[in-house]
Amino acid sequence: MSKKKIDKEALDYHQFPQPGKISVEVTKAVETQKDLSLAYTPGVAVPCLEIEKDPANAYKYTAKSNLVAVISNGTAVLGLGDIGALASKPVMEGKGVLFKKFSGLDAYDIEVDTKSIDRFCSVVSAIAPTFGGINLEDIKAPECFEIERRLVDELDIPVMHDDQHGTAVISTAAILNACEIANKDIEKLKIVVVGAGAAAISCARLYREVGVQNILMLDSKGLIHQGRSDLNDFKREFATHDYMTHDEIFTNADVIVGLSRPGTFHIEDVKKMCNNPIIFTLANPTPEIFPEETRAARPDAIVATGRSDYPNQVNNVLGFPFIFRGAMDVRAKEINTQMKLAASKALAELAKKEVPEYLHNIHGRELQYGKEYIIPSPFDKRLVVEISAAVALAAIESGASDMKNFDLDEYKKELASRVK
């Protein structure tokens, strides 16, 4: 199919039968005069006063408990870069679609037209009472780190910049299973992270949390090491003590995680890796190296990409809908490291379970835990149960949630009842 035809299909999809991908639905009857009096004046004043007495009542009488804000300033949209707040709107609407489709959470997309950290945080803080959670999206580094830090500190609802943590959660699960399949000790891994943006920093942090000790990170100028004077605080966190040549970086590496752009590492680099290498080329839509080339050079490799047309797609939709679902259901005040780790480990375990027949049909091939199936399918209906429950439990055990008398088995039954 020609690019022109594909482009037209995409535009038609977004324009017809009505522009955009989301709408608002009414959840209560508004058919009679009495309905109207309850929905609006005078009946609406009653819950207003109850919320004034106790702000927690907003979760009881409004849509807050099931409502996520998807917020961007459009400075780092997909592979398109800084295209502006308004141009990011189709992506933010798309994120809302995924929240609703995969976890049942409602979402409003909000595009904030500013590059100022102060103004962005001020706007988000001011509108935060509307929502039960805030998903930050497509904000460039390093500003995204400071924005997230400030909002997490200021607000008492879950805030997560998905470009950072979504990729980290999913790729950590993939690495855990790839190491098991390749018979590698995670504490002895040599991981090369190609890229040093928001996703790369967050990924490397979570890899350390599962035991990885040797991480080499590359930015556009090469290895991040302590001899460089051009590093920000976030890159300096992963600076090696000594300089290394390009060959030394890739020789005997166990894992390469590409979070950059096409061509930032090459087949010759892949050939230098150790036996049974793990190679994630996650640049989207065009990976650093296509899987066909990787497998031709290294038939022993476990390969993953960010694309849906290859096995082992490291796709953030495996994380954010269910992380927010679990966090919001127990009214967590944040999404902390323990909750992200719980999501990663639950994802890794789900991939090992017997795959339902409907997933074989969706993918057009037999799915079985192994080199071609190291993480679950995004269409696995068990995700909302297993990941959300793991996150909710971790929130309670880590103190991010104050919920008392949490019944994990009952919560799983409730989640399962929502799956269609």
HELIX and SHEET records of a PDB file:
HELIX    1   1 LYS A    3  GLN A   15  1                                  13    
HELIX    2   2 GLN A   33  ALA A   39  1                                   7    
HELIX    3   3 ALA A   45  LYS A   53  1                                   9    
HELIX    4   4 PRO A   55  ASN A   57  5                                   3    
HELIX    5   5 ALA A   58  TYR A   61  1                                   4    
HELIX    6   6 ALA A   63  ASN A   66  5                                   4    
HELIX    7   7 LEU A   86  SER A   88  5                                   3    
HELIX    8   8 LYS A   89  SER A  103  1                                  15    
HELIX    9   9 ILE A  117  ILE A  127  1                                  11    
HELIX   10  10 ALA A  128  THR A  130  5                                   3    
HELIX   11  11 GLU A  143  GLU A  154  1                                  12    
HELIX   12  12 ASP A  162  ALA A  182  1                                  21    
HELIX   13  13 ILE A  186  LYS A  188  5                                   3    
HELIX   14  14 ALA A  198  GLU A  209  1                                  12    
HELIX   15  15 ASP A  233  ARG A  236  1                                   4    
HELIX   16  16 HIS A  246  PHE A  250  1                                   5    
HELIX   17  17 ILE A  267  LYS A  271  1                                   5    
HELIX   18  18 PRO A  291  ALA A  297  1                                   7    
HELIX   19  19 ASN A  316  LEU A  318  5                                   3    
HELIX   20  20 PHE A  320  ASP A  329  1                                  10    
HELIX   21  21 THR A  337  ALA A  351  1                                  15    
HELIX   22  22 GLU A  357  HIS A  363  1                                   7    
HELIX   23  23 LEU A  383  SER A  398  1                                  16    
HELIX   24  24 LEU A  408  ARG A  418  1                                  11    
SHEET    1   A 4 ASP A 106  GLU A 111  0                                        
SHEET    2   A 4 LEU A  67  SER A  72  1                                        
SHEET    3   A 4 GLY A 133  LEU A 136  1                                        
SHEET    4   A 4 VAL A 159  HIS A 161  1                                        
SHEET    1   B 6 GLY A 222  LEU A 223  0                                        
SHEET    2   B 6 ASN A 214  ASP A 219 -1                                        
SHEET    3   B 6 LYS A 190  VAL A 194  1                                        
SHEET    4   B 6 VAL A 255  GLY A 258  1                                        
SHEET    5   B 6 ILE A 278  THR A 281  1                                        
SHEET    6   B 6 ILE A 302  THR A 305  1                                        
END                                                                             
